[in-house]
Amino acid sequence: MEAAGKYRPSAVTLDILMPGKDGWDILHELKTDPKTKNIPVICISVLDNRELGLSLGAIEYMVKPISKDQLMDTLQCLVIPEKVK
């Protein structure tokens, strides 16, 4: 959270199952903080819970394993929005 607020990246990839803090909590914090709410978040997790991820503000929810090409296609959609599936 601190790094996202400080550096304001073009996008964040977020795993849901992380040690120490739940990814759902991080996603909620990112989307409710005025400094980070506009940063696109892509959830990448072994959990298949797309509906929850999107309802909490993720722009995409991908279930592992994913390929480099899948991730790059998703990131490309941020640059060229008409490519959104």
Backbone as XML, in Angstrom:
<?xml version="1.0"?>
<chain id="A" units="angstrom">
  <residue number="1" name="MET">
    <atom name="N" x="0.823" y="-1.186" z="0.000"/>
    <atom name="CA" x="0.000" y="0.000" z="0.000"/>
    <atom name="C" x="0.868" y="1.251" z="0.000"/>
  </residue>
  <residue number="2" name="GLU">
    <atom name="N" x="1.876" y="1.237" z="0.820"/>
    <atom name="CA" x="2.745" y="2.412" z="0.902"/>
    <atom name="C" x="3.427" y="2.686" z="-0.441"/>
  </residue>
  <residue number="3" name="ALA">
    <atom name="N" x="3.966" y="1.641" z="-1.059"/>
    <atom name="CA" x="4.655" y="1.807" z="-2.339"/>
    <atom name="C" x="3.680" y="2.250" z="-3.431"/>
  </residue>
  <residue number="4" name="ALA">
    <atom name="N" x="2.477" y="1.695" z="-3.450"/>
    <atom name="CA" x="1.487" y="2.082" z="-4.469"/>
    <atom name="C" x="1.113" y="3.552" z="-4.316"/>
  </residue>
  <residue number="5" name="GLY">
    <atom name="N" x="0.951" y="4.014" z="-3.099"/>
    <atom name="CA" x="0.623" y="5.413" z="-2.869"/>
    <atom name="C" x="1.768" y="6.348" z="-3.216"/>
  </residue>
  <residue number="6" name="LYS">
    <atom name="N" x="2.978" y="5.893" z="-2.964"/>
    <atom name="CA" x="4.153" y="6.732" z="-3.218"/>
    <atom name="C" x="4.513" y="6.788" z="-4.695"/>
  </residue>
  <residue number="7" name="TYR">
    <atom name="N" x="4.526" y="5.629" z="-5.359"/>
    <atom name="CA" x="5.010" y="5.560" z="-6.732"/>
    <atom name="C" x="3.911" y="5.623" z="-7.793"/>
  </residue>
  <residue number="8" name="ARG">
    <atom name="N" x="2.677" y="5.384" z="-7.389"/>
    <atom name="CA" x="1.525" y="5.415" z="-8.299"/>
    <atom name="C" x="1.823" y="4.677" z="-9.608"/>
  </residue>
  <residue number="9" name="PRO">
    <atom name="N" x="1.974" y="3.353" z="-9.542"/>
    <atom name="CA" x="2.310" y="2.584" z="-10.745"/>
    <atom name="C" x="1.177" y="2.611" z="-11.771"/>
  </residue>
  <residue number="10" name="SER">
    <atom name="N" x="1.498" y="2.226" z="-12.986"/>
    <atom name="CA" x="0.496" y="2.169" z="-14.056"/>
    <atom name="C" x="-0.515" y="1.067" z="-13.809"/>
  </residue>
  <residue number="11" name="ALA">
    <atom name="N" x="-0.106" y="0.026" z="-13.090"/>
    <atom name="CA" x="-0.988" y="-1.088" z="-12.743"/>
    <atom name="C" x="-0.361" y="-1.858" z="-11.584"/>
  </residue>
  <residue number="12" name="VAL">
    <atom name="N" x="-1.194" y="-2.631" z="-10.908"/>
    <atom name="CA" x="-0.742" y="-3.493" z="-9.815"/>
    <atom name="C" x="-1.246" y="-4.896" z="-10.102"/>
  </residue>
  <residue number="13" name="THR">
    <atom name="N" x="-0.358" y="-5.901" z="-9.982"/>
    <atom name="CA" x="-0.804" y="-7.288" z="-9.983"/>
    <atom name="C" x="-0.856" y="-7.722" z="-8.526"/>
  </residue>
  <residue number="14" name="LEU">
    <atom name="N" x="-1.925" y="-8.413" z="-8.176"/>
    <atom name="CA" x="-2.159" y="-8.732" z="-6.770"/>
    <atom name="C" x="-2.575" y="-10.180" z="-6.619"/>
  </residue>
  <residue number="15" name="ASP">
    <atom name="N" x="-1.845" y="-10.915" z="-5.799"/>
    <atom name="CA" x="-2.244" y="-12.267" z="-5.432"/>
    <atom name="C" x="-3.200" y="-12.161" z="-4.249"/>
  </residue>
  <residue number="16" name="ILE">
    <atom name="N" x="-4.136" y="-13.068" z="-4.161"/>
    <atom name="CA" x="-5.092" y="-13.035" z="-3.057"/>
    <atom name="C" x="-4.555" y="-13.763" z="-1.834"/>
  </residue>
  <residue number="17" name="LEU">
    <atom name="N" x="-3.873" y="-14.878" z="-2.047"/>
    <atom name="CA" x="-3.316" y="-15.656" z="-0.938"/>
    <atom name="C" x="-1.884" y="-15.226" z="-0.687"/>
  </residue>
  <residue number="18" name="MET">
    <atom name="N" x="-1.704" y="-14.359" z="0.300"/>
    <atom name="CA" x="-0.371" y="-13.872" z="0.631"/>
    <atom name="C" x="-0.136" y="-14.056" z="2.119"/>
  </residue>
  <residue number="19" name="PRO">
    <atom name="N" x="1.115" y="-14.219" z="2.502"/>
    <atom name="CA" x="1.409" y="-14.323" z="3.930"/>
    <atom name="C" x="1.226" y="-12.971" z="4.614"/>
  </residue>
  <residue number="20" name="GLY">
    <atom name="N" x="0.674" y="-12.998" z="5.785"/>
    <atom name="CA" x="0.569" y="-11.774" z="6.577"/>
    <atom name="C" x="-0.705" y="-10.992" z="6.392"/>
  </residue>
  <residue number="21" name="LYS">
    <atom name="N" x="-1.099" y="-10.718" z="5.151"/>
    <atom name="CA" x="-2.291" y="-9.909" z="4.920"/>
    <atom name="C" x="-3.070" y="-10.466" z="3.742"/>
  </residue>
  <residue number="22" name="ASP">
    <atom name="N" x="-4.358" y="-10.550" z="3.904"/>
    <atom name="CA" x="-5.241" y="-11.084" z="2.891"/>
    <atom name="C" x="-5.300" y="-10.159" z="1.672"/>
  </residue>
  <residue number="23" name="GLY">
    <atom name="N" x="-5.188" y="-10.732" z="0.477"/>
    <atom name="CA" x="-5.244" y="-9.948" z="-0.746"/>
    <atom name="C" x="-6.564" y="-9.208" z="-0.931"/>
  </residue>
  <residue number="24" name="TRP">
    <atom name="N" x="-7.668" y="-9.776" z="-0.417"/>
    <atom name="CA" x="-8.966" y="-9.086" z="-0.507"/>
    <atom name="C" x="-8.909" y="-7.770" z="0.259"/>
  </residue>
  <residue number="25" name="ASP">
    <atom name="N" x="-8.247" y="-7.798" z="1.416"/>
    <atom name="CA" x="-8.102" y="-6.568" z="2.218"/>
    <atom name="C" x="-7.257" y="-5.534" z="1.477"/>
  </residue>
  <residue number="26" name="ILE">
    <atom name="N" x="-6.186" y="-5.995" z="0.853"/>
    <atom name="CA" x="-5.316" y="-5.081" z="0.096"/>
    <atom name="C" x="-6.099" y="-4.460" z="-1.060"/>
  </residue>
  <residue number="27" name="LEU">
    <atom name="N" x="-6.863" y="-5.287" z="-1.785"/>
    <atom name="CA" x="-7.651" y="-4.778" z="-2.899"/>
    <atom name="C" x="-8.638" y="-3.717" z="-2.410"/>
  </residue>
  <residue number="28" name="HIS">
    <atom name="N" x="-9.297" y="-4.005" z="-1.310"/>
    <atom name="CA" x="-10.244" y="-3.035" z="-0.744"/>
    <atom name="C" x="-9.524" y="-1.731" z="-0.374"/>
  </residue>
  <residue number="29" name="GLU">
    <atom name="N" x="-8.373" y="-1.847" z="0.261"/>
    <atom name="CA" x="-7.616" y="-0.655" z="0.644"/>
    <atom name="C" x="-7.176" y="0.147" z="-0.586"/>
  </residue>
  <residue number="30" name="LEU">
    <atom name="N" x="-6.695" y="-0.546" z="-1.613"/>
    <atom name="CA" x="-6.270" y="0.146" z="-2.834"/>
    <atom name="C" x="-7.422" y="0.926" z="-3.461"/>
  </residue>
  <residue number="31" name="LYS">
    <atom name="N" x="-8.601" y="0.336" z="-3.452"/>
    <atom name="CA" x="-9.732" y="0.952" z="-4.135"/>
    <atom name="C" x="-10.470" y="1.990" z="-3.289"/>
  </residue>
  <residue number="32" name="THR">
    <atom name="N" x="-10.184" y="2.064" z="-2.010"/>
    <atom name="CA" x="-10.841" y="3.072" z="-1.163"/>
    <atom name="C" x="-9.922" y="4.222" z="-0.780"/>
  </residue>
  <residue number="33" name="ASP">
    <atom name="N" x="-8.637" y="4.080" z="-1.063"/>
    <atom name="CA" x="-7.677" y="5.145" z="-0.761"/>
    <atom name="C" x="-7.654" y="6.132" z="-1.933"/>
  </residue>
  <residue number="34" name="PRO">
    <atom name="N" x="-7.883" y="7.418" z="-1.690"/>
    <atom name="CA" x="-7.881" y="8.401" z="-2.782"/>
    <atom name="C" x="-6.590" y="8.421" z="-3.598"/>
  </residue>
  <residue number="35" name="LYS">
    <atom name="N" x="-5.453" y="8.075" z="-2.977"/>
    <atom name="CA" x="-4.172" y="8.087" z="-3.685"/>
    <atom name="C" x="-4.038" y="6.927" z="-4.667"/>
  </residue>
  <residue number="36" name="THR">
    <atom name="N" x="-4.745" y="5.818" z="-4.421"/>
    <atom name="CA" x="-4.531" y="4.606" z="-5.221"/>
    <atom name="C" x="-5.787" y="4.098" z="-5.920"/>
  </residue>
  <residue number="37" name="LYS">
    <atom name="N" x="-6.914" y="4.717" z="-5.687"/>
    <atom name="CA" x="-8.175" y="4.154" z="-6.199"/>
    <atom name="C" x="-8.236" y="4.077" z="-7.719"/>
  </residue>
  <residue number="38" name="ASN">
    <atom name="N" x="-7.477" y="4.900" z="-8.434"/>
    <atom name="CA" x="-7.513" y="4.879" z="-9.892"/>
    <atom name="C" x="-6.443" y="3.998" z="-10.527"/>
  </residue>
  <residue number="39" name="ILE">
    <atom name="N" x="-5.628" y="3.354" z="-9.704"/>
    <atom name="CA" x="-4.609" y="2.443" z="-10.221"/>
    <atom name="C" x="-5.300" y="1.131" z="-10.590"/>
  </residue>
  <residue number="40" name="PRO">
    <atom name="N" x="-5.175" y="0.678" z="-11.844"/>
    <atom name="CA" x="-5.780" y="-0.599" z="-12.228"/>
    <atom name="C" x="-5.140" y="-1.760" z="-11.464"/>
  </residue>
  <residue number="41" name="VAL">
    <atom name="N" x="-5.978" y="-2.657" z="-10.949"/>
    <atom name="CA" x="-5.500" y="-3.823" z="-10.220"/>
    <atom name="C" x="-5.907" y="-5.079" z="-10.979"/>
  </residue>
  <residue number="42" name="ILE">
    <atom name="N" x="-4.926" y="-5.940" z="-11.213"/>
    <atom name="CA" x="-5.158" y="-7.235" z="-11.848"/>
    <atom name="C" x="-4.893" y="-8.295" z="-10.791"/>
  </residue>
  <residue number="43" name="CYS">
    <atom name="N" x="-5.930" y="-9.016" z="-10.404"/>
    <atom name="CA" x="-5.760" y="-10.102" z="-9.440"/>
    <atom name="C" x="-5.302" y="-11.344" z="-10.182"/>
  </residue>
  <residue number="44" name="ILE">
    <atom name="N" x="-4.299" y="-12.007" z="-9.628"/>
    <atom name="CA" x="-3.784" y="-13.261" z="-10.181"/>
    <atom name="C" x="-3.676" y="-14.220" z="-9.007"/>
  </residue>
  <residue number="45" name="SER">
    <atom name="N" x="-4.518" y="-15.247" z="-9.002"/>
    <atom name="CA" x="-4.590" y="-16.101" z="-7.829"/>
    <atom name="C" x="-4.946" y="-17.536" z="-8.204"/>
  </residue>
  <residue number="46" name="VAL">
    <atom name="N" x="-4.702" y="-18.452" z="-7.284"/>
    <atom name="CA" x="-5.174" y="-19.829" z="-7.460"/>
    <atom name="C" x="-6.653" y="-19.929" z="-7.108"/>
  </residue>
  <residue number="47" name="LEU">
    <atom name="N" x="-7.170" y="-18.944" z="-6.376"/>
    <atom name="CA" x="-8.589" y="-18.936" z="-6.023"/>
    <atom name="C" x="-9.412" y="-18.500" z="-7.227"/>
  </residue>
  <residue number="48" name="ASP">
    <atom name="N" x="-10.449" y="-19.230" z="-7.519"/>
    <atom name="CA" x="-11.322" y="-18.895" z="-8.646"/>
    <atom name="C" x="-12.520" y="-18.122" z="-8.105"/>
  </residue>
  <residue number="49" name="ASN">
    <atom name="N" x="-12.335" y="-16.819" z="-7.921"/>
    <atom name="CA" x="-13.406" y="-15.991" z="-7.375"/>
    <atom name="C" x="-13.461" y="-14.657" z="-8.126"/>
  </residue>
  <residue number="50" name="ARG">
    <atom name="N" x="-13.616" y="-14.771" z="-9.436"/>
    <atom name="CA" x="-13.625" y="-13.622" z="-10.328"/>
    <atom name="C" x="-14.674" y="-12.587" z="-9.935"/>
  </residue>
  <residue number="51" name="GLU">
    <atom name="N" x="-15.891" y="-13.046" z="-9.649"/>
    <atom name="CA" x="-16.979" y="-12.115" z="-9.326"/>
    <atom name="C" x="-16.616" y="-11.220" z="-8.144"/>
  </residue>
  <residue number="52" name="LEU">
    <atom name="N" x="-16.067" y="-11.803" z="-7.092"/>
    <atom name="CA" x="-15.693" y="-11.007" z="-5.921"/>
    <atom name="C" x="-14.583" y="-10.020" z="-6.279"/>
  </residue>
  <residue number="53" name="GLY">
    <atom name="N" x="-13.568" y="-10.478" z="-6.985"/>
    <atom name="CA" x="-12.461" y="-9.594" z="-7.365"/>
    <atom name="C" x="-12.937" y="-8.394" z="-8.170"/>
  </residue>
  <residue number="54" name="LEU">
    <atom name="N" x="-13.780" y="-8.651" z="-9.164"/>
    <atom name="CA" x="-14.283" y="-7.554" z="-9.984"/>
    <atom name="C" x="-15.209" y="-6.644" z="-9.187"/>
  </residue>
  <residue number="55" name="SER">
    <atom name="N" x="-16.009" y="-7.219" z="-8.297"/>
    <atom name="CA" x="-16.916" y="-6.390" z="-7.496"/>
    <atom name="C" x="-16.160" y="-5.484" z="-6.526"/>
  </residue>
  <residue number="56" name="LEU">
    <atom name="N" x="-14.955" y="-5.896" z="-6.142"/>
    <atom name="CA" x="-14.133" y="-5.078" z="-5.245"/>
    <atom name="C" x="-13.275" y="-4.062" z="-5.995"/>
  </residue>
  <residue number="57" name="GLY">
    <atom name="N" x="-13.350" y="-4.083" z="-7.348"/>
    <atom name="CA" x="-12.663" y="-3.046" z="-8.112"/>
    <atom name="C" x="-11.524" y="-3.486" z="-8.996"/>
  </residue>
  <residue number="58" name="ALA">
    <atom name="N" x="-11.191" y="-4.779" z="-9.008"/>
    <atom name="CA" x="-10.141" y="-5.244" z="-9.920"/>
    <atom name="C" x="-10.622" y="-5.062" z="-11.359"/>
  </residue>
  <residue number="59" name="ILE">
    <atom name="N" x="-9.695" y="-4.753" z="-12.265"/>
    <atom name="CA" x="-10.090" y="-4.625" z="-13.668"/>
    <atom name="C" x="-10.062" y="-5.977" z="-14.375"/>
  </residue>
  <residue number="60" name="GLU">
    <atom name="N" x="-9.318" y="-6.927" z="-13.787"/>
    <atom name="CA" x="-9.251" y="-8.278" z="-14.336"/>
    <atom name="C" x="-8.946" y="-9.240" z="-13.207"/>
  </residue>
  <residue number="61" name="TYR">
    <atom name="N" x="-9.394" y="-10.476" z="-13.372"/>
    <atom name="CA" x="-9.136" y="-11.517" z="-12.389"/>
    <atom name="C" x="-8.719" y="-12.754" z="-13.155"/>
  </residue>
  <residue number="62" name="MET">
    <atom name="N" x="-7.494" y="-13.198" z="-12.926"/>
    <atom name="CA" x="-6.933" y="-14.332" z="-13.645"/>
    <atom name="C" x="-6.617" y="-15.452" z="-12.664"/>
  </residue>
  <residue number="63" name="VAL">
    <atom name="N" x="-6.911" y="-16.681" z="-13.085"/>
    <atom name="CA" x="-6.662" y="-17.840" z="-12.231"/>
    <atom name="C" x="-5.360" y="-18.508" z="-12.679"/>
  </residue>
  <residue number="64" name="LYS">
    <atom name="N" x="-4.471" y="-18.717" z="-11.714"/>
    <atom name="CA" x="-3.187" y="-19.374" z="-11.985"/>
    <atom name="C" x="-3.421" y="-20.817" z="-12.393"/>
  </residue>
  <residue number="65" name="PRO">
    <atom name="N" x="-2.569" y="-21.357" z="-13.224"/>
    <atom name="CA" x="-1.392" y="-20.727" z="-13.810"/>
    <atom name="C" x="-1.789" y="-19.871" z="-15.014"/>
  </residue>
  <residue number="66" name="ILE">
    <atom name="N" x="-1.062" y="-18.796" z="-15.198"/>
    <atom name="CA" x="-1.269" y="-17.955" z="-16.377"/>
    <atom name="C" x="0.050" y="-17.872" z="-17.127"/>
  </residue>
  <residue number="67" name="SER">
    <atom name="N" x="-0.040" y="-17.563" z="-18.390"/>
    <atom name="CA" x="1.176" y="-17.430" z="-19.199"/>
    <atom name="C" x="1.599" y="-15.965" z="-19.264"/>
  </residue>
  <residue number="68" name="LYS">
    <atom name="N" x="2.823" y="-15.774" z="-19.645"/>
    <atom name="CA" x="3.334" y="-14.418" z="-19.858"/>
    <atom name="C" x="2.479" y="-13.704" z="-20.902"/>
  </residue>
  <residue number="69" name="ASP">
    <atom name="N" x="2.082" y="-14.436" z="-21.952"/>
    <atom name="CA" x="1.266" y="-13.838" z="-23.013"/>
    <atom name="C" x="-0.091" y="-13.372" z="-22.480"/>
  </residue>
  <residue number="70" name="GLN">
    <atom name="N" x="-0.701" y="-14.164" z="-21.607"/>
    <atom name="CA" x="-1.988" y="-13.754" z="-21.025"/>
    <atom name="C" x="-1.836" y="-12.456" z="-20.240"/>
  </residue>
  <residue number="71" name="LEU">
    <atom name="N" x="-0.790" y="-12.374" z="-19.428"/>
    <atom name="CA" x="-0.574" y="-11.169" z="-18.643"/>
    <atom name="C" x="-0.267" y="-9.981" z="-19.545"/>
  </residue>
  <residue number="72" name="MET">
    <atom name="N" x="0.565" y="-10.187" z="-20.540"/>
    <atom name="CA" x="0.903" y="-9.090" z="-21.449"/>
    <atom name="C" x="-0.322" y="-8.608" z="-22.226"/>
  </residue>
  <residue number="73" name="ASP">
    <atom name="N" x="-1.194" y="-9.520" z="-22.638"/>
    <atom name="CA" x="-2.433" y="-9.124" z="-23.321"/>
    <atom name="C" x="-3.298" y="-8.260" z="-22.416"/>
  </residue>
  <residue number="74" name="THR">
    <atom name="N" x="-3.395" y="-8.645" z="-21.155"/>
    <atom name="CA" x="-4.190" y="-7.868" z="-20.200"/>
    <atom name="C" x="-3.583" y="-6.492" z="-19.975"/>
  </residue>
  <residue number="75" name="LEU">
    <atom name="N" x="-2.269" y="-6.432" z="-19.815"/>
    <atom name="CA" x="-1.603" y="-5.146" z="-19.630"/>
    <atom name="C" x="-1.733" y="-4.283" z="-20.886"/>
  </residue>
  <residue number="76" name="GLN">
    <atom name="N" x="-1.682" y="-4.893" z="-22.047"/>
    <atom name="CA" x="-1.829" y="-4.153" z="-23.312"/>
    <atom name="C" x="-3.203" y="-3.484" z="-23.361"/>
  </residue>
  <residue number="77" name="CYS">
    <atom name="N" x="-4.220" y="-4.113" z="-22.800"/>
    <atom name="CA" x="-5.566" y="-3.529" z="-22.788"/>
    <atom name="C" x="-5.600" y="-2.226" z="-21.992"/>
  </residue>
  <residue number="78" name="LEU">
    <atom name="N" x="-4.679" y="-2.064" z="-21.061"/>
    <atom name="CA" x="-4.606" y="-0.813" z="-20.310"/>
    <atom name="C" x="-4.061" y="0.311" z="-21.179"/>
  </residue>
  <residue number="79" name="VAL">
    <atom name="N" x="-3.207" y="-0.057" z="-22.127"/>
    <atom name="CA" x="-2.587" y="0.927" z="-23.013"/>
    <atom name="C" x="-3.493" y="1.229" z="-24.198"/>
  </residue>
  <residue number="80" name="ILE">
    <atom name="N" x="-4.135" y="0.183" z="-24.721"/>
    <atom name="CA" x="-5.024" y="0.323" z="-25.872"/>
    <atom name="C" x="-6.394" y="-0.225" z="-25.464"/>
  </residue>
  <residue number="81" name="PRO">
    <atom name="N" x="-7.236" y="0.616" z="-24.850"/>
    <atom name="CA" x="-8.509" y="0.140" z="-24.284"/>
    <atom name="C" x="-9.432" y="-0.579" z="-25.262"/>
  </residue>
  <residue number="82" name="GLU">
    <atom name="N" x="-9.364" y="-0.283" z="-26.568"/>
    <atom name="CA" x="-10.257" y="-0.955" z="-27.503"/>
    <atom name="C" x="-9.947" y="-2.446" z="-27.633"/>
  </residue>
  <residue number="83" name="LYS">
    <atom name="N" x="-8.800" y="-2.894" z="-27.093"/>
    <atom name="CA" x="-8.460" y="-4.317" z="-27.117"/>
    <atom name="C" x="-9.127" y="-5.085" z="-25.975"/>
  </residue>
  <residue number="84" name="VAL">
    <atom name="N" x="-9.830" y="-4.408" z="-25.089"/>
    <atom name="CA" x="-10.469" y="-5.076" z="-23.952"/>
    <atom name="C" x="-11.418" y="-6.130" z="-24.489"/>
  </residue>
  <residue number="85" name="LYS">
    <atom name="N" x="-11.337" y="-7.303" z="-23.888"/>
    <atom name="CA" x="-12.157" y="-8.436" z="-24.352"/>
    <atom name="C" x="-13.573" y="-8.320" z="-23.880"/>
  </residue>
</chain>
